[in-house]
């Protein structure tokens, strides 16, 4: 029977789990998904290998936890950015800008997500998050008069993801990529 990842109860446990995730980001940044091994993570964190398994049942659960933490940052930034905005172009573009900014600030994890996608190893929760962002875009697209909002939302998610990849490769904001999204989101 597989163990299930749970949040640590003690402050020390939470710090250790966060230290493992921080180490995972450093390893992902320098070695990519293929180099993200349990041994590399615990080596970077300076803890015993058994400690890893106290907090994560396996490597896949760890990668998913990195992704969850990244998307928690995305959700927080997007929510703060769009607070008080009505569904429509301004909300959609503000959310996209916030997402791209978080991607740049967390380039190692975003690169890890791209590696996971390229290798066909997106976890179920990673796919669910992409679907959730598509659902969140739909009211704005409907407010903009887009007839096929569900399809358009998926395309906006894909386009935004591609813009994040362009910026990841450049290591900086790419105004042309952001401008193209704005141009394609005309009312």
Helices and strands as residue ranges (DSSP letters): H 11-31, H 38-45, H 49-55, H 59-82, H 89-105, H 107-118, H 124-143, H 149-170, H 175-184
